[in-house]
């Protein structure tokens, strides 16, 4: 049987308490079902990618703005402002 990822192992340990924490997104949940839904969410997946690259993570508001901009780019072909490879929500050093 395949071993569960470390983050999932943390969740199992935390399930014994009343609060579950996503260490990637730095948010807490009181309900196991909410945590499971979050773990599969686009925000969690994007934050995992950013964090693995050493970049700052999105909070929920930043993620929603970033996602809206990405949808606009896909639909209308608009280009985002900023240098290639820079974080959308403010790490440009211009």
C-alpha positions in Angstrom: 0.0 0.0 0.0 1.3 3.5 -0.9 2.2 5.8 2.0 0.2 9.0 2.3 1.9 12.3 1.7 3.4 14.1 4.7 0.7 16.8 4.6 -2.0 14.2 4.7 -0.3 12.5 7.6 -0.4 15.9 9.5 -4.1 16.1 8.8 -4.7 12.7 10.3 -2.9 13.7 13.4 -4.8 17.0 13.6 -8.1 15.2 13.1 -7.8 14.1 16.7 -8.2 17.8 17.7 -11.2 20.0 16.7 -9.2 22.3 14.3 -7.6 21.2 11.0 -4.9 23.3 9.5 -3.7 23.6 5.9 0.0 24.3 6.4 0.3 25.2 2.7 -2.4 27.9 2.6 -2.1 28.8 6.3 -5.8 28.5 7.1 -7.8 26.4 9.6 -11.0 24.4 9.3 -13.3 23.1 12.0 -14.9 20.6 9.7 -13.2 17.6 8.2 -15.3 17.8 5.0 -14.4 21.5 4.5 -10.8 20.6 4.8 -11.1 17.8 2.3 -12.8 20.1 -0.2 -10.1 22.8 0.3 -7.3 20.2 -0.2 -8.7 19.5 -3.7 -9.4 23.2 -4.5 -7.7 25.2 -7.2 -6.5 27.7 -4.5 -4.7 24.9 -2.6 -3.2 23.5 -5.7 -1.9 26.9 -6.9 -0.5 27.7 -3.5 1.3 24.3 -3.4 2.9 25.2 -6.7 3.9 28.7 -5.6 5.2 27.5 -2.2 7.3 24.7 -3.8 9.0 27.4 -5.9 9.7 29.5 -2.8 7.1 32.1 -3.8 4.6 33.7 -1.4 1.2 32.1 -1.2 -2.2 33.6 -2.1 -4.8 34.5 0.5 -8.4 33.9 -0.6 -8.9 37.5 -1.8 -5.7 37.5 -3.8 -6.4 34.1 -5.3 -9.9 35.2 -6.5 -8.4 38.3 -8.2 -5.6 36.3 -9.7 -8.0 33.7 -11.0 -10.3 36.4 -12.5 -7.3 37.8 -14.3 -6.3 34.4 -15.6 -9.8 33.8 -17.0 -9.8 37.2 -18.7 -6.5 36.3 -20.3 -7.9 33.0 -21.6 -11.1 34.6 -22.9 -9.8 37.8 -24.3 -6.1 37.2 -24.8 -5.1 40.2 -22.6 -1.6 40.3 -21.3 -1.0 40.8 -17.6 1.2 43.7 -16.5 4.6 43.1 -15.1 7.7 41.3 -15.9 7.7 37.7 -17.2 8.0 35.3 -14.2 6.9 37.9 -11.6 4.1 37.1 -9.1 0.8 38.6 -10.1 -0.1 40.1 -6.8 2.7 42.5 -6.1 6.2 41.2 -6.0 7.3 43.3 -9.0 10.2 45.4 -7.8 9.7 48.3 -10.4 
